[in-house]
Amino acid sequence: MSKQEFKAESKRLLELMINSIYTHKEIFLRELISNASDAIDKRYYKALTREDLKFNKEDFFIKVIPDKEKRTLRVLDTGIGMTKEELEDNLGTIAKSGSLAFKNENEVKEGIDIIGQFGIGFYSAFMVADHITVKTKALDSDEAYRWESDGVEGYTIETAEKADAGTEVIIKVRENTEEENYDEYLEDHRLQEIIKKYSDFVRYPIKMDLTTQEKVEKESDGDSEDKDPEYKEVVKEETVNSMVPMWRKNKSQLTDEDYINFYQEKRYGFDKPLKHIHMKADGTLRYSSILYIPEQAPYDFYTKEYEKGLELYSSGVLIMEKCPDLLPDYFSFVKGMVDSEDLSLNISREMLQHDRQLQIIGKKIKEKIKTALTAMLKNDREKYESFFNNFGKQIKYGVYSDFGQNKETLQDLLLFYSSKRKKMVTLKEYVEGMKEDQEHIYYASGDSVEKIDKMPQTEMLKDKDYEILYFTDEVDEFAIKMLMNYEGKTFKSVSSGDLEVDKEEEKESKEEKEEFQEIFNKLKEILGDKVKDVRPSKRLKNHAVCLAADGELSIEMEKILQSMPDGAGMKSEKVLEINTDHKMFKALQKHFASDEEKVQAYANVFYNQALLMEGITPEDPVAYSNDVFKLIEE
Ligand SMILES: Nc1ncnc2c1ncn2[C@@H]1O[C@H](COP(=O)(O)OP(=O)(O)OP(=O)(O)O)[C@@H](O)[C@H]1O
């Protein structure tokens, strides 16, 4: 059986390829510039390997020249050029990459960054062009050639005139359509913008003739100021790209200022970064990265609109503006870039073929950020607290999310306000400061430090000199529940039914309960399902009542869950605690045997007062108010 070759309808294939591979038309310029840069690289390589060739860096550049009248855009280079055969081979065969062949044939050395590998990029120019001309003269050749094509009907090659070696690609820009504005590819500022975005770190200068306004110098009559200055348009050749990628430089060559400038130039944020991390890896997977911890959270940071990610470059050419896979969610505030020459790109260069490489880089990045934050916490507490103020919530979400997978990584980065030290403390610091027989890490939840400070439930612990951590973010208690314990110490809410502070006092409290059993039973009967229990309190000193919660769900958590669309059914097991030494309890005792109506009012007022102190509105404010009046009327 004879083997048949596949036949391809090349016209269709070309059309398909051009219009379905790329998401953004503007990348055609990135592709042409990358080809030009590859061509110069090849010439540089030849110069390294041949004695008779010199490579004077200044002579090698890429130039981008738009012409609005002719609707042409020219991209020229002083690279290696192409012979007639190479033109046929490389531009006449789709998916044939002369650059990949060059890389394979030559042992490409350090300092050469050949980008092309698929043999596709060139044709992306047909997304914006209806006709392309390539004029080229190969190094060491006397002949120049012109390749022309309008994309669908094939191409022609004929001899041409060209003085020096190199290539000039002339694209005839399409006319605007209703959906598409092609004129922008003839505008200086737009071209500049595209070059900066994708090709800023191409190693050779990308030049453009740019028009600027210059003041006309007039004959002046002494020192009077020119009230009516005249300007003229001046065209100057300028280099548009920055060329040297900062991340390739050695750290020792760079100052803090350089890193700040880079952050601002790249518009990673409008603030100043708190810290930068510059890393390079030279193992099997080579990459460099500059990461920043910003000073302030962007306005949309805690919204769904915020997109995390790092810029991803392949050999200095931008592949992705925000590559999310390089950052875990809990470090989503980190900005910066990664450049690697070892990425396996897909043909559009918009994605990677394997995410394994990203996983490896991402893991290292995660470790570096953690190390940097830990060092900041240790060596520059003020800076760390400012960081935590902005991004701490994200770290807490990190502890809580993914079923607590990352809690160990993150637990030592947490800070909470301490009742005792009146400042932020780490969990480690809390545990180190625990009283000898203290078993739990105590915390109190509320809207603000000020409000928590006044919570009746904190009275007794403070009195006995226990330290309490104040949880003011909604996520705090959820995160801590996920953490379960820290260095073997479990977390306990000041509102929990059983504080386990003083065993002796607890015994007393039991005895007391027996003494007032009848009253407490009655109160429970009146309040019904609203509370799980009514008990005498030992934690209260000056206040009459408070709410405590038995079980896992605290009152604060219930409030948060209630505000969520599907959290309405979640209820905490509320316990009404009453201070039996308080005047109000004594008043209740007085009426207990004689006035059923008053006892009802007391029960409701006690309960609703406790709710109010938790920031919860009574279910029936009118009934509550009437009950209050009933009690003060005498
Ligand atoms: N300006 C140029 N100077 C010299 N050779 C060029 C130039 N532009 C293209 N070529 C040749 O044409 C080939 C095909 O280019 P094309 O852009 O289609 O693919 P590529 O750059 O090899 O790969 P990729 O699709 O990954 O960009 C290149 O490999 C190179 O050999």
The ligand as an SDF file (V2000), in Angstrom:
LIG
                    3D

 31 33  0  0  0  0  0  0  0  0999 V2000
   13.4740   40.0920    9.0790 N   0  0  0  0  0  0  0  0  0  0  0  0
   13.9380   38.8540    8.7540 C   0  0  0  0  0  0  0  0  0  0  0  0
   15.2370   38.6600    8.4570 N   0  0  0  0  0  0  0  0  0  0  0  0
   15.7000   37.4300    8.1650 C   0  0  0  0  0  0  0  0  0  0  0  0
   14.9370   36.3230    8.1500 N   0  0  0  0  0  0  0  0  0  0  0  0
   13.6440   36.4540    8.4440 C   0  0  0  0  0  0  0  0  0  0  0  0
   13.0660   37.7190    8.7600 C   0  0  0  0  0  0  0  0  0  0  0  0
   11.7600   37.5220    8.9890 N   0  0  0  0  0  0  0  0  0  0  0  0
   11.5340   36.2060    8.8510 C   0  0  0  0  0  0  0  0  0  0  0  0
   12.6480   35.5550    8.5180 N   0  0  0  0  0  0  0  0  0  0  0  0
   12.7910   34.1230    8.2890 C   0  0  0  0  0  0  0  0  0  0  0  0
   11.5210   33.5790    8.0760 O   0  0  0  0  0  0  0  0  0  0  0  0
   11.2590   32.5170    8.9910 C   0  0  0  0  0  0  0  0  0  0  0  0
    9.8130   32.4530    9.2840 C   0  0  0  0  0  0  0  0  0  0  0  0
    9.4200   33.5720   10.0650 O   0  0  0  0  0  0  0  0  0  0  0  0
    8.1730   33.4980   10.9850 P   0  0  0  0  0  0  0  0  0  0  0  0
    8.0270   34.7960   11.6930 O   0  0  0  0  0  0  0  0  0  0  0  0
    6.9900   33.0690   10.1840 O   0  0  0  0  0  0  0  0  0  0  0  0
    8.4870   32.3570   12.0070 O   0  0  0  0  0  0  0  0  0  0  0  0
    9.5870   32.2740   13.1330 P   0  0  0  0  0  0  0  0  0  0  0  0
    9.9970   33.6360   13.5400 O   0  0  0  0  0  0  0  0  0  0  0  0
   10.6420   31.3360   12.7070 O   0  0  0  0  0  0  0  0  0  0  0  0
    8.7760   31.5590   14.2630 O   0  0  0  0  0  0  0  0  0  0  0  0
    7.5880   32.0960   15.1610 P   0  0  0  0  0  0  0  0  0  0  0  0
    6.3290   31.6880   14.5080 O   0  0  0  0  0  0  0  0  0  0  0  0
    7.8520   31.3670   16.4160 O   0  0  0  0  0  0  0  0  0  0  0  0
    7.7580   33.5740   15.2450 O   0  0  0  0  0  0  0  0  0  0  0  0
   12.1260   32.8400   10.1750 C   0  0  0  0  0  0  0  0  0  0  0  0
   12.4310   31.6810   10.9010 O   0  0  0  0  0  0  0  0  0  0  0  0
   13.3750   33.4120    9.5070 C   0  0  0  0  0  0  0  0  0  0  0  0
   14.2220   32.3870    9.0520 O   0  0  0  0  0  0  0  0  0  0  0  0
  1  2  1  0
  2  3  1  0
  2  7  2  0
  3  4  2  0
  4  5  1  0
  5  6  2  0
  6  7  1  0
  6 10  1  0
  7  8  1  0
  8  9  2  0
  9 10  1  0
 10 11  1  0
 11 12  1  0
 11 30  1  0
 12 13  1  0
 13 14  1  0
 13 28  1  0
 14 15  1  0
 15 16  1  0
 16 17  2  0
 16 18  1  0
 16 19  1  0
 19 20  1  0
 20 21  2  0
 20 22  1  0
 20 23  1  0
 23 24  1  0
 24 25  2  0
 24 26  1  0
 24 27  1  0
 28 29  1  0
 28 30  1  0
 30 31  1  0
M  END
$$$$
